[in-house]
Amino acid sequence: MALKAHLVEARNRLFVALIALVLGTVGGFFLYDDVLKLIIEPVRQYGGEVTFTSVMGPFDIMLKTSLLLGLIFSAPVWIYQLWAFIVPGLKKKERNTALAFAAAAAPLFILGVGMAYWVLPHALKFFISLSPDTAKTLLSTDNYLPFVFRLLIAFGLAMLAPVLMVGLNLIGVLKAKLIMKHWRITVFLIALVAAMAAPGGDAITMFALAGPLFITFATATLICHFNDRKREKKNAAMESANAASANEASTLPEAPDLP
């Protein structure tokens, strides 16, 4: 495709993703109260309070919460649009495989969001416990809720990394050998993310978070490995067939010269 065609395709797919995001945000607006209670409840559970510090604070938080829910609800649409734009040149069989992994990406994103919400009370328990008994913890929505939203989105996107690995492998950009060569860096990054999300030296929480990330990374690496082996066998068979055809052509008797 020409550059102009790529830009047009990117614009169209972005437009579809934005429509899905807007519709998801409208749906999230109706769940705003219930979701906000779920986010604030861990703070109250450990004796803290969440307060608004400005007149426009409730409206601002309503928009941000609805937008977060819209991002989660529309995940299947924008993930597919992104995937379809990255891998447009796959063959039909490869495209079906890619579509299956794209369909798995949305549940993984939601799983990452759920993992972040699971670790949230443990982090709050540690930080609130540092307050002296004579003081009461008051958290501003301007600081607390953006922290929660970043945590949810970060873990959701982290769970998409294995899907991106498989996608890059399908188009021949990322080889399983390259992944295995740098596996130590990947393990370190996963452990670092888990440690940052589980403050206070809570080893149990850190391992509970790192476990799913390690499993998805290992699964993606195996899929890339088997796909590389399949591609190598296919290429070897094609080369053998081409060599056999060349040999047959070379052994054919030459046509006699005409008088």
C-alpha positions in Angstrom: 0.0 0.0 0.0 1.1 3.6 -0.7 1.7 6.0 2.2 -1.5 7.8 1.5 -3.5 4.6 1.6 -1.9 3.7 4.9 -2.8 7.1 6.3 -6.4 6.7 5.1 -6.6 3.2 6.7 -5.2 4.6 10.0 -7.7 7.4 10.0 -10.7 5.0 9.4 -9.6 2.5 12.0 -8.9 5.3 14.5 -12.4 6.7 13.8 -14.0 3.3 14.5 -12.0 2.9 17.7 -13.0 6.4 18.9 -16.7 5.7 18.2 -16.5 2.5 20.3 -14.7 4.5 23.0 -17.4 7.1 23.1 -20.2 4.5 23.2 -18.3 2.7 26.0 -17.9 6.0 27.9 -21.6 6.7 27.7 -22.3 3.2 29.1 -19.7 3.8 31.8 -21.5 7.0 32.8 -24.4 4.9 34.1 -22.1 2.8 36.2 -20.1 5.7 37.6 -21.6 5.6 41.1 -21.1 1.9 41.6 -17.6 1.9 40.2 -16.5 4.9 42.3 -17.7 3.1 45.4 -15.6 0.1 44.6 -12.5 2.3 44.1 -13.1 4.2 47.3 -14.1 1.3 49.5 -10.5 0.0 50.0 -9.5 3.4 51.5 -12.5 3.4 53.9 -11.7 -0.2 54.8 -8.4 0.8 56.4 -9.7 4.0 58.0 -9.0 6.6 55.3 -11.3 9.0 53.6 -11.4 10.3 50.0 -12.4 14.0 49.6 -13.1 16.4 46.8 -11.0 19.6 46.9 -12.7 21.7 44.3 -16.2 22.6 43.2 -15.6 21.0 39.7 -14.0 17.9 41.3 -17.0 15.6 41.2 -17.7 16.4 37.5 -14.0 15.9 36.6 -13.8 12.6 38.3 -17.1 11.5 36.7 -15.6 12.1 33.3 -12.4 10.3 34.1 -14.1 7.3 35.6 -16.6 7.1 32.6 -13.6 7.3 30.2 -11.8 4.6 32.0 -14.8 2.3 31.8 -15.3 3.2 28.2 -11.6 2.2 27.5 -12.3 -1.2 29.2 -15.7 -1.8 27.5 -14.4 -0.9 24.0 -11.2 -2.9 24.4 -12.3 -5.6 21.9 -12.9 -3.0 19.2 -9.8 -0.8 19.6 -7.5 -3.8 20.1 -8.8 -5.4 16.9 -8.5 -2.1 15.0 -4.9 -1.8 16.1 -4.1 -5.4 15.3 -5.7 -5.2 11.9 -3.7 -2.1 11.0 -0.4 -3.7 12.1 -0.8 -7.1 10.3 -2.8 -6.3 7.1 -0.5 -8.4 4.8 -1.0 -11.9 6.4 -2.3 -14.8 4.4 -5.8 -16.1 5.0 -4.7 -18.9 7.4 -2.3 -16.6 9.3 -5.0 -13.9 9.4 -7.4 -16.4 11.1 -4.7 -17.2 13.7 -4.0 -13.6 14.2 -7.7 -12.9 14.7 -7.9 -15.6 17.3 -5.1 -14.0 19.3 -6.6 -10.5 18.9 -9.8 -12.0 20.4 -7.8 -13.3 23.3 -6.3 -9.8 23.8 -9.4 -8.2 25.2 -9.9 -10.8 28.0 -6.2 -10.4 28.8 -6.5 -6.7 29.1 -9.5 -7.0 31.4 -7.6 -9.6 33.4 -4.8 -7.2 33.9 -7.2 -4.5 35.1 -8.7 -7.1 37.5 -5.2 -7.9 38.8 -4.5 -4.2 39.5 -7.7 -3.8 41.4 -6.9 -6.9 43.4 -3.5 -5.5 44.5 -4.9 -2.1 45.3 -6.2 -2.9 48.8 -2.8 -4.4 49.7 -0.9 -1.3 48.6 -3.4 1.0 50.5 -3.1 -1.1 53.6 0.7 -0.7 53.7 0.6 3.1 53.0 -2.2 3.9 55.4 -0.6 1.8 58.1 2.3 4.3 58.1 0.1 7.1 59.4 0.3 7.7 63.2 -2.6 6.6 65.3 -3.4 10.3 66.2 -3.8 11.2 62.5 -6.5 10.4 60.0 -5.7 9.7 56.4 -7.5 12.1 54.0 -6.8 11.4 50.3 -7.7 13.9 47.6 -9.5 12.6 44.5 -7.1 14.7 42.4 -4.2 12.5 43.6 -5.8 9.1 44.5 -8.0 8.4 41.5 -5.4 9.2 38.8 -3.1 6.8 40.7 -5.7 4.1 40.6 -6.5 4.7 36.9 -2.8 4.5 35.9 -2.4 1.3 37.9 -5.4 -0.3 36.2 -4.4 0.8 32.7 -0.7 -0.2 33.2 -1.5 -3.7 34.2 -4.1 -4.0 31.4 -1.5 -3.0 28.8 1.1 -5.2 30.4 -1.1 -8.3 29.7 -1.2 -7.3 26.0 2.5 -7.7 25.6 2.3 -11.5 24.9 -0.3 -10.9 22.2 2.0 -8.3 20.6 4.9 -10.8 20.7 2.8 -13.3 18.8 1.7 -10.7 16.2 5.2 -9.6 15.5 6.3 -13.2 15.2 3.5 -14.0 12.7 4.7 -11.2 10.3 8.3 -12.4 10.7 9.6 -9.4 12.7 10.3 -11.2 16.1 11.9 -14.6 16.2 11.6 -17.0 19.2 15.4 -17.3 19.3 15.6 -13.5 19.9 13.1 -13.7 22.7 15.0 -16.5 24.4 18.3 -14.7 23.9 17.0 -11.8 26.0 14.8 -13.7 28.4 16.7 -12.5 31.5 15.8 -8.9 30.6 12.1 -9.8 30.3 12.1 -11.7 33.6 13.7 -8.7 35.3 11.1 -6.3 33.8 8.2 -8.5 34.9 9.6 -8.8 38.4 10.2 -5.0 38.5 6.6 -4.2 37.5 5.3 -6.7 40.1 7.5 -5.2 42.8 6.4 -1.7 42.0 2.8 -2.6 42.2 3.2 -4.5 45.5 5.0 -2.0 47.8 6.1 -2.6 51.3 8.0 -5.8 50.6 4.8 -7.9 50.3 6.4 -10.9 48.6 3.2 -12.9 48.4 1.5 -10.1 46.5 4.5 -9.6 44.2 4.6 -13.3 43.2 0.8 -13.4 42.7 1.1 -10.6 40.3 4.2 -11.8 38.5 2.8 -15.3 38.1 0.2 -14.6 35.4 2.7 -12.3 33.5 5.3 -15.1 33.5 2.7 -17.6 32.3 1.5 -15.5 29.4 5.1 -14.6 28.4 6.1 -18.3 28.4 3.0 -19.3 26.4 3.7 -16.6 23.9 7.3 -17.7 23.6 6.2 -21.3 22.9 3.7 -20.2 20.3 6.4 -18.2 18.6 8.8 -21.2 18.7 6.3 -23.6 17.2 5.4 -21.0 14.5 9.1 -20.6 13.6 9.6 -24.3 13.3 6.5 -24.6 11.1 7.7 -21.7 8.9 11.2 -23.3 8.6 9.8 -26.7 7.6 7.6 -25.0 5.0 10.5 -23.0 3.6 12.7 -26.1 3.5 10.0 -28.1 1.7 9.6 -25.3 -0.9 13.4 -25.1 -1.4 13.5 -28.9 -1.9 10.6 -28.7 -4.4 12.4 -25.9 -6.3 15.7 -27.8 -6.3 13.9 -31.0 -7.6 12.3 -29.0 -10.4 15.6 -27.5 -11.3 17.2 -30.9 -11.4 14.5 -32.4 -13.6 14.8 -29.5 -16.0 18.6 -30.0 -16.3 18.2 -33.7 -17.0 15.7 -33.3 -19.9 17.3 -34.3 -23.3 18.0 -31.3 -25.5 16.0 -31.0 -28.6 18.0 -32.1 -31.8 19.2 -29.4 -34.1 17.1 -29.0 -37.2 18.9 -29.4 -40.5 
